[in-house]
Amino acid sequence: MTNIIALEPLTAEAFKPYGDVIATRDREYFMINNGSTRRYHQLADVDTETEGGRTIISIFQATPLTYPLSVGMMERHPLGSQAFIPLFGNAYLILVAAPTGDLEQDRLDSQTIRGFISDGSQGVNYHKGVWHHPILALTEQDKFLIVDRAGPGNNCEEVHFTDAETRIFNKGVLGTQL
């Protein structure tokens, strides 16, 4: 049996169980720099201090994967949040599953994976422990600003699915969403 992951538009409400949507549309701001700049303040909360961690900024350069995509693994960061902010304004995909509770005992249920599509003006901040697929660019040589944790401890755990658990995502379902 083929398990198809449906995509939905990325909204703050739908994404709330997994983290924050980083976007300025419909968000409050205040003026700074003598009135020449809008500051959209605290769009996400960075959580990186567990076990002596610190916040770092990186840039990822990503290329699209081959579709239809067989989703055979997911990862999570139990010691810190991780944010992805698109630099070129291109749409990209997000696959997530919420942790089931205790981070020590948590196992991912592949049937709970949800798929979102960002319109390219939205970033995401995965909360600590949220299962997610590595970055899914749709455009050749896309770049993302990453706000992440560095420090001691294992902050990347992966789960690999059996063939029966593998979920399929077909790029054709994007249609006019791009």
N, C-alpha and C positions, 0 to 999 in steps of 0.2 A: 504494500500500500504506500502510495506517495503522499507525504505530508507537505502541503503547500503553506508557506508563510504568506499571509496577506499583508499588504502595506497600508498604512494609514498616514494621513498628514501629521507632521510633528506639531503638537500643541502642548502648552505648559500643563494643561489639565490631564491630558492622556499620558504624558511622560512623568508626571509627579511621582509615581511609585519607584521610579528608577533614578531620578535626579532632577536637574534644573535645565530648562531651555534657556539658552543665552541669546536674547534678542532685544531689540529696542522698540519694535512695533508695539504700540499700545502700552508702553511702559512710562512711568513717571521719570522726570529728569529735573535737574536744576541747572541754572546758568552759572558758568565760571569764566575765568580769564577775561574780565571786563565785559562780559556779555557776549563773547564771540564763540563760546563752546558750550554744547549741551553735555552734561554729565549724567549718564544713566548709571546710577550708583548701585553697587552690590547686586549684580544680576545673578550671581551664584555664590555659594559658600564653599571655599576651598578647605578641605580637611586632610592635612598631611602630617600632623605632628605626632601621630601614634609611633611609639617605640623610637623616639628621637628623629623622626623624619623632618624633612624641610621641603619647601615649595620650590620647584624649578620650572623653567619655561623652555620648551623645545619646539622645533618645527619638524613635522613629518611631511615627506613627499611621497604621495601614494599614486599607484596606477590601478586601473580597474581590474577586477578579477574576471574570470570567464563565466558567462551565464549560459544556461541555467546554472546557478551556484548550489552545490551541495554543501549544506552547513554541517560540517562534521566536528566542529569544536567551538567552544566559547571560552572566554577568560574573565577573570575578575581581579580586583586589587583590594585585598582585605585590609590593608594598612593606610589607604588614602583614596581620596576622590581623584578623578581624572577628567579633564575638560578638553574638548575638541572644538576649535573655532575655525571655520573655513576662511581662508585668506583670499581666495579668488571669486567667491560668491557663487560657486557651483553647487548644484544639488548633490546630495550624497545620501547613502542609506545607513540606517541604524537598526541593529538587531539586539534586543535586550531580554533579560528574564530577571525577575526580582529574587533576591535571596529568600530562602524559606525560614530564616530565623537565625539560630546560632551559627556564626561564621565558621566555627570549628567543625561542625557536623553537617553543614549545608551541602547538598548535592543538587545539581540542576536537573529539573524535569524538562526535557526537550519539548514537551507539549505546551509549555507555558511561554515559549519564545514569541515575542511580538516584534513586528517590523514597522519602522517609521521611515518617512522620507522628509529630509530637510529641504527647504526651498533655496538653500544657499546663503540666506541671510541669518540663519539660526545656527548656533552652536549648541553643544550639550555638555553638561557636567554630570558624569556618572557618580552617584553616591558611593561611598565605601562599600565594597562587597557586592555590588550589582554585576551580574553576569552580562557580558556583551561580546559581540563579535569584533575582532580587530577591524580597523577602519575600512569602510567600503566606499571608495571613491567611484564615481561614474565617469569622470573626465580624466583624460590622459595627463599625467604629471601634475595632479592637484596638490595643493599645499594646505596644511592645517597648523595652527598654533596650538600647542599642547601645554596645559598647566597640570603638573603632575607632582608626584612625590619621589624624592631620592632619600636614601638613608639605609640603615640596617634593617634586616629582616626580609622575609620572602613576601614581596608585594605583587607577585603575579602568579596566579593559579590558573591552570587550564583543565578543562574537562573535554574528553574526546568521546564522541557518540559511537554506538554500534550502528551497523547498517540499518537496523530496524528503527533506530531513533533519529537517523539523519533526516533533516528537514530540507526541502528544496525551495529555492527562491528563483523564479523566472523573471528576468528583466522585462519581458514582454508585458507583465502586469502593470508596468509604470505608465504606459499609455501617454496621456496628455499631462500627467503630473509633472513632467520635467519642464 
